[in-house]
Amino acid sequence: MSYVAGIDVGSTYTKAIVMSPDNEIVGRAMDSTGFKLDKAAERVYDEVLEKNSLTRDQVDYVIATGYGRHRVPFCDLTITDLTATARGSNFFFPDTRTVLDIGGQTMKASRLDDKVKVKSFRLNDKCAAGTGAFLEKTAHYMGYSTEEIGPLVHTSHDGVSISGVCAVFAESEVINQLSIGSAPADIMRGAMFSLVKRCVQLMKRVRMEPQFTLAGGIIRFPTMVKMLIESLEGEVNVAKDDMPQYATALGAAVLARQRLTKVIAES
């Protein structure tokens, strides 16, 4: 058996993972999605192959997932990101029963059965207040970049109240807090805590069960992870390094291996 790959074309970033015949992760790559979704998929796929001295001919099956999955011209199959994230979470943490995936533009909570099937799921409302964009907008209002969110909130001593009802209205809240002398770090912490409360509410709507696994780009902020762990009753799993951001691409690769095995068996 040869290599398989998973491509996750998200609204903010596109990720690719290649797995070996032994089901080991051989490499991964990520880049901004932009407006040309097909080009983003081609770019990250070629990058991960080049990094690992592989060619497209050596990859026998590719599954695409995510927001732009139907724009990947070289894939063999497409699947939903809910299914892919469930499989990616299960790959690292087989006892996962509830998955929380917080991306730049969406937030999803899903409850899984013992066969890793999604039994119940909920998405955030059509508002950035329930996504990573809420944190980014809050940071930008105060003159900070997305990359500065982590270091900034780490210096906070006491978060201030940010309702998080609407990412647009949050601007007036931020301006008000700054005018009364609140520190930017404390405002950022308040925005993060507001997002955490929305996460827990969404998870309750799917009747969450432990173990919980966290995925998505926002999980790269340690303070966000700490807040979620403190807010959830039960064991919380977080993959190492930047792997939470690759959970969906990983799940696509895992399913690509299963699909390839079935195709070979039927041929």
KAFEN-V180827 format. One record per pair of residues at least 12 apart in sequence whose C-alpha atoms are under 7 Angstrom apart, sorted by the first residue. I is the first residue (numbers start at 0). J is the second residue. Records with the same first field share a line. If there is no record, write none. Layout:
# KAFEN-V180827
I: J + J
This chain:
# KAFEN-V180827
0: 20
1: 19 + 20 + 57 + 58 + 59
2: 17 + 18 + 19 + 20 + 57 + 58 + 59
3: 17 + 18 + 19 + 58 + 59 + 60 + 61 + 252 + 255 + 256
4: 16 + 17 + 18 + 60 + 61 + 62 + 252 + 255
5: 17 + 61 + 62 + 63 + 248 + 249 + 251 + 252
6: 40 + 62 + 63 + 64 + 248 + 251
7: 63 + 64 + 65 + 247 + 248
8: 32 + 40 + 64 + 65 + 66 + 67 + 68
9: 32 + 65 + 66 + 67
10: 32 + 66 + 104
11: 31 + 32 + 103
12: 29 + 30 + 31 + 32
13: 29 + 30 + 31 + 32 + 39 + 40
14: 28 + 29 + 30 + 43 + 245 + 248
15: 27 + 28 + 29 + 43 + 44 + 47 + 248
16: 28 + 248 + 249 + 252
17: 252
18: 252
26: 47 + 51
27: 47
28: 43 + 46 + 47
29: 43
30: 43
36: 67 + 70
37: 70 + 71 + 72
40: 71
60: 75 + 255 + 259
61: 74 + 75 + 76 + 255
62: 74 + 75 + 76 + 77 + 251 + 252 + 255
63: 76 + 77 + 78 + 251
64: 77 + 78 + 79 + 80 + 251
65: 79 + 80
80: 247
82: 117
83: 247 + 250 + 251
84: 246 + 247 + 250
85: 98 + 115 + 250
86: 115 + 250 + 253
87: 246 + 247 + 249 + 250
88: 212 + 246
94: 210
95: 209 + 210 + 211 + 212
96: 110 + 111 + 112 + 208 + 209 + 210 + 211
97: 109 + 110 + 111 + 207 + 208 + 209 + 210 + 211 + 212
98: 110 + 211 + 212 + 213
99: 212 + 213 + 214
100: 213 + 214 + 215
101: 130 + 131 + 214 + 215 + 216 + 217
102: 130 + 131 + 215 + 216 + 217
103: 130 + 131 + 132 + 216
104: 127 + 130 + 131 + 132
105: 123 + 130
106: 122 + 123 + 129 + 130
107: 121 + 122 + 123
108: 120 + 121 + 122 + 201 + 202 + 205
109: 121 + 205
110: 205 + 207
119: 205
120: 205
121: 201 + 205
126: 165
127: 166
128: 163 + 164 + 165 + 166
129: 194 + 197
131: 217
133: 166
134: 190 + 191
137: 170 + 187
138: 187
140: 170
141: 183
149: 220
151: 184
152: 184 + 185 + 187 + 188
153: 222
154: 184
155: 184 + 185 + 188
156: 185
157: 185
158: 185 + 186 + 188 + 189
159: 185 + 186 + 189
160: 189
161: 189 + 190 + 193
162: 193
163: 190 + 193 + 194
173: 186
191: 223
195: 226 + 227
209: 233 + 234
210: 233 + 234 + 235
211: 234 + 235 + 236
212: 235 + 236 + 237
213: 236 + 237 + 243
214: 243 + 244 + 246
215: 243 + 244
216: 243 + 244
218: 243
219: 241
